[in-house]
Amino acid sequence: MAIDVQGIGKSFGSTRAVDDLSFHVPDGVVTGFLGPNGAGKSTAMRLMLGLDRGEGATLYNGKTLKAYPHASQVVGTHLDARPFLPGRSARDHLRMLATDAKLPGSRIDEVLDIVGLAEVAKKRPKGFSLGMAQRLGLAGAILADPDALMLDEPANGLDPQSIQWLRQFLKHYASQGKAVLVSSHLLSEMQLMADHIVVIAAGKLVADGTVDELTSLRGDVLVRCDDADRLAGLLGEVPVRREGIDGVAINGLTTDAVGRIAFDNGIAVYELTKRTASLEDTFFELTGEGQQFAFKSVDSAEGGAS
């Protein structure tokens, strides 16, 4: 179940919340949806689901969500930390969703067990912690075993063990050929969870690619050798900077290229390492004030949404 977002947009008065936003959510991997506060992530997700009126379209395997008889079997959603009536028990909340989706009652118990809420199924969510409420929201999202998941900040309020469980669960869910789109402010966790990243700022796309693609663009090569000054001089106009007594940080060359230059010129190399930026470093560079950078992966440029 691939998702194609095609030129969605929405304004609130004179404020452009989402601006001609297009990207592709592939199946089989977790896609992280990142952006600073106010970037338009939540509005974009609501537009994708048809919950807000706006411009553009979102296609699920080539069709709009309205074209499917049971939307809950196409995409499961969790956009609100407490999407339920506080006086209704957890099981009753899921029973209401199951009835709407024409699902058997056995599926309710199965899902409650999956998310670790079986023991509190008869309790009212108004007494739940934020972490428990997040688990109930996820239970509702996966109830109909949909072909795609769309989750807005599902890790909020979870303890470290629960976040690890969520990461493993979502990666497994995606591995079944399903599309998973997750927004989060936990950048270090997203680097572990997601394979593909979409970054927006001020409602516009600023990056779309794999985690490795985005972080490697901001990496360098560190070489420690017996004559750092001479090696730096051999690199011509390639950007370099000295690090320590015997180190040189080099941008724009591979480790193979640097190693070959050192070898051909008789320079003994003690260390040769490719360094990549963290997703957090990359995110701040992409979304920082005044950034005009835009990146698309090769796949996006050739055939996907851009």
Protein Blocks (a to p, Z undefined) as FASTA:
>chain_A
ZZddehiacdehjbcfbghiacdddehiacdddddehilmmmmmmmmnopagcedjddee
hiafklpmblmlmpccdfbfblccfkbcfklmmmmmmmmnopafklmmmmmmmnopmmmm
mpcfklpcfklmmmmmmmmmmmnopabdcdehklgopafklmmmmmmmmmmmmmnopacd
dddfblmlmmmmpmbdcddeehiafbdcdfklmmmmmgccddddfblmlmmmmnomaccd
dehjkbccdehiafklmmmmmmmnopacfbdcdddddfklmmmmmmmghiabdcddfklm
mmmcZZ
